[in-house]
Each structure stands twice: as C-alpha cells, then as structure tokens.
Amino acid sequence: MKKLTPSMLLQRFGVVSFFFGILATAVTIYDFRDTNIFLMVSLGFIVGGVQTMIIGAAFQSMQMHPKQEKEKEEALDMELSEA
C-alpha cells in the first residue's frame, strides 16, 4: 500500500468535503433563501472543499521527492568530501 503524505490526505479531505457539500446542497436546495442555514453550510463545504484541494495540490507540488532528495544529499556529500 502506498504511504499517504499529509498533502495527499489534505487533497482527499477536500474531495470528500466537496462531494458532501454537493450532496447536502442537493438535499436542501428546495428552500433557496439566505436564512436556510443548512443550505449555506453546504455551500460552504463546496467552497471549502475546493480550496482544500487546491492547497493540498500546492503543498504536494512543493514537496521534494525522495529520489531527488537522495540525489541532492549525495551531491552535497561529494562536495564536502572534495573540500
């Protein structure tokens, strides 16, 4: 099984909250008013889910992959041993 990083978990949490918001919106859309607190919360789940997915993707793209990290450490070790 592949090890899940925190950024991957953040993305998955965003997807789950996005789909929960869609489902909750579909259930509560019959009373479309700003006083319908359940509709407003479900719309908030949609917006928050999208933002969480974007943040998770940004964190994941900024992380250094283990192979790149190992190569960087080896290059640094070689530089130190030459000096």
Secondary structure, 3 states (H helix, E strand, C coil): CCCCCHHHHHHHHHHHHHHHHHHHHHHHCCCCCCCCHHHHHHHHHHHHHHHHHHHHHHHHHHCCCHHHHHHHHHHHHHHHHHC
